[in-house]
Amino acid sequence: MSAAMEDPTQAALVPHWLSAVDRADVQRVVQAALDVPALHPVAAIHLGDVLTELHVAAARELVWPAPIARVRQATGWGTDVVPVRLSAPELASVLSLAELSPVARTALTGGRSA
């Protein structure tokens, strides 16, 4: 039985509101980690899923712009901030990457404030 089946919170996708700069940083460090041959296969799966979600988040904004626009308006966030939905294992995999910028790390762990 998988960890997600044992603990449904592991499978829940939580939105992390990331700016374009944050998303580019996450994409850069995730791709660099995936380029390392010694990367653990499970970590590689989670990081690959993160890259997929970064692309899906951009597409989601194009298809359903109104909900994202309402959140931006209510919070005062910039027009480049979109939700990137990550599971707990995916988030942990990204946060384990030392090269992740402090700004992107804060957006992923403490929420977006600007």
BADO-334282 format. One line per 2 residues: their letters; for each residue x, y, z of N, C-alpha, C. Coordinates in Angstrom, 3 decimals, padded with zeros to 6 digits. Atoms other than C-alpha are relative to their C-alpha. Layout:
<marzas>
a) X/Y/Z/X/Y/Z/X/Y/Z | ...
</marzas>
This chain:
<marzas>
ms) 000.849/-001.184/000.000/000.000/000.000/000.000/000.890/001.241/000.000 | -000.814/-001.206/000.105/001.353/003.420/-000.931/-000.225/000.911/001.194
aa) 000.110/-000.961/-001.102/001.974/006.197/001.582/-001.232/000.879/-000.173 | 001.173/-000.845/000.256/-000.771/008.248/-000.102/-001.284/-000.703/000.395
me) 001.190/000.745/-000.378/-003.299/005.484/000.484/-000.095/-000.136/001.519 | -000.014/000.099/-001.457/-002.238/005.152/004.120/-000.299/001.345/000.641
dp) 000.197/-001.345/-000.530/-002.254/008.907/004.702/-000.480/000.905/-001.129 | 000.535/-000.804/001.107/-004.590/010.845/002.390/000.575/001.409/-000.075
tq) -000.571/-001.344/000.058/-002.928/014.137/003.362/001.241/000.037/-000.871 | -001.173/000.053/000.865/000.129/012.986/001.426/-000.384/000.203/-001.467
aa) 000.454/-000.111/001.385/-001.946/012.915/-001.771/-000.688/001.331/-000.278 | 000.702/-001.269/000.196/-003.714/016.245/-001.204/000.913/001.000/-000.695
lv) -000.744/-001.029/000.708/-002.607/018.951/-003.593/-000.327/001.349/000.629 | 000.154/-001.286/-000.679/-002.067/022.257/-001.803/000.525/001.091/-000.917
ph) -000.501/-001.074/000.867/-001.840/025.487/-003.797/001.036/000.861/000.709 | -001.053/-000.914/-000.457/001.329/027.511/-003.329/000.030/001.105/-001.037
wl) 000.122/-001.127/000.925/000.961/030.961/-004.849/001.389/000.542/-000.306 | -001.364/-000.344/000.403/004.164/031.605/-006.777/-000.005/001.025/-001.126
sa) -000.180/-000.989/001.070/005.257/034.565/-008.858/000.763/-000.652/-001.144 | -000.752/000.506/001.149/006.861/034.116/-012.257/001.461/-000.229/000.370
vd) -001.395/000.158/-000.433/010.290/034.613/-010.656/000.148/-001.248/000.864 | -000.041/001.197/-000.844/009.530/031.964/-008.017/-000.098/-001.266/-000.854
ra) 000.191/001.185/000.852/008.313/029.509/-010.665/001.246/-000.281/-000.826 | -001.224/000.185/000.782/011.403/030.091/-012.788/001.114/-000.570/000.870
dv) -001.017/000.514/-000.913/013.625/029.465/-009.765/-000.258/-001.463/000.323 | 000.338/001.404/-000.288/011.771/026.274/-008.852/000.320/-000.863/-001.214
qr) -000.267/000.774/001.215/011.972/025.090/-012.454/001.504/-000.196/-000.201 | -001.457/000.073/000.193/015.706/025.866/-012.622/000.627/-001.025/000.937
vv) -000.650/000.906/-000.950/016.659/023.998/-009.441/-000.512/-001.427/-000.140 | 000.540/001.351/000.211/014.328/021.071/-010.134/000.654/-000.626/-001.227
qa) -000.630/000.552/001.210/015.710/020.638/-013.657/001.454/-000.352/000.259 | -001.405/000.297/-000.336/019.278/020.837/-012.328/000.094/-001.280/000.815
al) -000.010/001.224/-000.811/018.474/018.139/-009.760/-000.302/-001.219/-000.862 | 000.340/001.126/000.879/016.903/015.932/-012.432/001.145/-000.355/-000.943
dv) -001.147/000.246/000.871/020.081/016.264/-014.508/001.130/-000.743/000.704 | -001.030/000.700/-000.767/022.133/014.644/-011.719/-000.288/-001.502/-000.073
pa) 000.249/001.434/000.171/022.526/010.919/-012.502/-000.236/-000.756/001.313 | 000.104/000.731/-001.267/022.742/009.904/-008.828/-001.278/000.320/000.774
lh) 001.240/-000.361/-000.681/019.311/011.348/-007.943/-000.819/-001.253/000.287 | 000.818/001.151/-000.394/017.167/008.834/-006.044/-001.226/-000.073/-000.916
pv) 001.121/000.135/000.942/014.451/007.435/-008.367/-001.331/000.557/000.525 | 001.255/-000.516/-000.545/011.589/008.343/-006.014/000.020/001.528/-000.005
aa) -000.130/-001.458/000.044/012.861/011.913/-005.693/-000.164/000.487/-001.437 | 000.114/-000.379/001.415/013.127/012.040/-009.488/-001.464/000.009/-000.445
ih) 001.425/000.040/000.347/009.455/011.051/-009.816/-000.711/001.232/000.556 | 000.650/-001.159/-000.620/008.336/013.734/-007.365/000.418/001.299/-000.681
lg) -000.476/-001.225/000.646/010.510/016.396/-008.988/-000.529/000.113/-001.426 | 000.601/-000.011/001.330/009.261/015.399/-012.429/-001.450/000.457/000.055
dv) 001.384/-000.435/-000.181/005.718/015.849/-011.158/-000.079/001.502/000.276 | -000.038/-001.443/-000.261/006.675/019.332/-009.914/000.155/000.761/-001.316
lt) -000.153/-000.668/001.300/007.870/020.305/-013.398/-001.301/-000.035/-000.783 | 001.284/000.112/000.696/004.612/019.018/-014.853/-000.994/001.009/000.558
el) 000.947/-000.931/-000.623/002.582/021.056/-012.344/000.323/001.444/-000.328 | -000.345/-001.371/000.390/004.515/024.215/-013.193/-000.608/000.336/-001.359
hv) 000.578/-000.221/001.328/003.355/023.817/-016.796/-001.529/000.011/000.070 | 001.450/000.065/-000.153/-000.179/022.875/-015.767/-000.524/001.292/000.624
aa) 000.426/-001.246/-000.653/-000.409/025.960/-013.521/-000.120/001.130/-001.013 | 000.050/-001.046/001.027/000.366/028.206/-016.460/-001.193/-000.216/-000.925
ar) 001.138/000.307/000.869/-002.215/026.449/-018.624/-001.319/000.239/000.726 | 001.221/-000.177/-000.787/-004.806/026.514/-015.840/-000.407/001.470/000.031
el) 000.297/-001.432/-000.027/-004.534/030.296/-015.687/-000.627/000.456/-001.322 | 000.551/-000.372/001.303/-005.257/030.569/-019.411/-001.423/-000.513/-000.179
vw) 001.306/000.614/000.183/-008.253/028.248/-019.258/-001.036/000.559/000.975 | 000.907/-000.484/-001.043/-009.787/029.497/-015.981/000.599/001.231/000.685
pa) -000.651/-001.169/-000.587/-008.501/033.039/-015.384/-000.785/000.668/001.135 | 000.811/-000.745/-000.969/-011.416/034.347/-013.275/000.300/-000.353/001.456
pi) -000.272/000.296/-001.416/-010.776/032.416/-010.019/001.351/000.536/000.468 | -001.334/-000.495/-000.360/-007.091/033.331/-010.032/-000.021/001.523/000.104
ar) 000.094/-001.468/-000.026/-007.900/036.960/-010.825/-000.697/000.482/001.270 | 000.698/-000.391/-001.233/-010.315/037.098/-007.874/000.929/-000.077/001.205
vr) -000.943/000.126/-001.117/-007.631/035.851/-005.487/001.024/001.125/-000.055 | -000.963/-001.102/000.141/-005.129/038.359/-006.859/-000.605/001.321/000.448
qa) 000.651/-001.252/-000.360/-007.618/041.178/-006.458/-000.213/000.083/001.510 | 000.266/000.005/-001.439/-008.511/040.167/-002.899/001.271/000.143/000.823
tg) -001.252/-000.005/-000.761/-004.883/039.794/-001.828/000.932/001.135/-000.370 | -000.913/-001.029/000.469/-003.221/042.521/-003.858/001.258/-000.568/-000.631
wg) -001.165/000.625/000.633/-000.789/040.016/-005.380/000.105/000.436/-001.452 | -000.262/-000.396/001.376/000.772/040.749/-008.740/-000.672/-000.907/-001.014
td) 000.678/000.741/001.067/-000.630/039.583/-012.055/000.755/-001.246/-000.438 | -000.771/001.189/000.382/002.124/036.980/-012.401/-000.083/-001.119/001.047
vv) 000.104/000.992/-001.068/001.178/035.086/-009.211/-001.099/-000.994/-000.347 | 000.962/001.072/000.291/-000.520/031.734/-009.871/000.165/-001.126/001.018
pv) -000.108/001.130/-000.918/-001.307/028.674/-007.756/000.702/-001.181/-000.662 | -000.690/001.212/000.419/001.075/025.760/-008.145/-000.360/-001.046/001.049
rl) 000.544/000.987/-000.931/-000.537/022.694/-006.570/000.973/-001.160/000.164 | -000.989/001.031/-000.295/001.896/020.328/-004.869/-000.478/-000.904/001.128
sa) 000.248/000.939/-001.095/001.513/017.223/-002.749/001.109/000.178/001.035 | -001.024/-000.094/-001.053/003.450/016.923/000.508/001.330/-000.599/-000.454
pe) -001.296/000.528/000.465/006.087/014.621/-001.055/000.658/000.869/-001.076 | -000.569/-000.879/001.021/006.512/016.951/-004.024/000.606/001.238/000.644
la) -000.508/-001.181/-000.699/006.903/019.961/-001.758/001.280/-000.329/000.751 | -001.200/000.406/-000.745/009.396/018.112/000.436/001.185/-000.195/-000.937
sv) -001.085/000.210/000.963/011.413/017.149/-002.634/000.591/001.324/-000.469 | -000.488/-001.315/000.429/011.630/020.770/-003.795/000.759/000.674/001.138
ls) -000.635/-000.670/-001.137/012.454/022.065/-000.320/001.327/-000.642/000.388 | -001.270/000.667/-000.303/015.276/019.516/-000.044/001.138/000.495/-000.880
la) -001.013/-000.490/000.931/017.107/021.275/-002.880/000.645/001.266/000.562 | -000.722/-001.106/-000.640/019.736/023.541/-001.323/000.088/001.235/-000.901
el) -000.158/-001.114/000.937/019.924/025.701/-004.469/-001.244/000.864/-000.130 | 001.232/-000.776/000.072/016.331/026.930/-004.075/000.211/001.351/000.682
sp) -000.216/-001.338/-000.557/016.355/030.687/-003.506/-000.816/000.192/001.276 | 000.750/-000.274/-001.231/015.277/031.991/-000.100/-001.400/000.576/-000.265
va) 001.297/-000.598/000.311/012.442/033.968/-001.724/-000.994/-001.080/-000.423 | 000.887/001.087/000.434/010.979/030.912/-003.478/-000.290/-000.943/001.164
rt) 000.185/000.865/-001.176/011.494/028.834/-000.310/-001.052/000.592/000.932 | 000.985/-000.664/-000.867/009.522/031.405/001.696/-001.395/-000.086/-000.614
al) 001.299/000.091/000.671/006.728/031.432/-000.896/-000.581/-001.404/000.141 | 000.464/001.379/-000.128/006.541/027.637/-000.640/-000.317/-000.411/001.434
tg) 000.178/000.433/-001.391/006.659/027.452/003.148/-000.827/000.957/000.845 | 000.675/-000.962/-000.854/005.258/030.651/004.566/-001.140/000.725/-000.689
gr) 001.052/-000.685/000.725/002.843/031.731/001.927/000.510/001.250/-000.689 | -000.354/-001.187/000.773/002.911/034.666/-000.420/-000.503/001.218/000.726
sa) 000.442/-001.235/-000.640/002.800/038.112/001.048/000.031/001.183/-000.946 | -000.074/-001.120/000.947/003.538/040.256/-001.982/-000.039/-000.500/-001.422
</marzas>
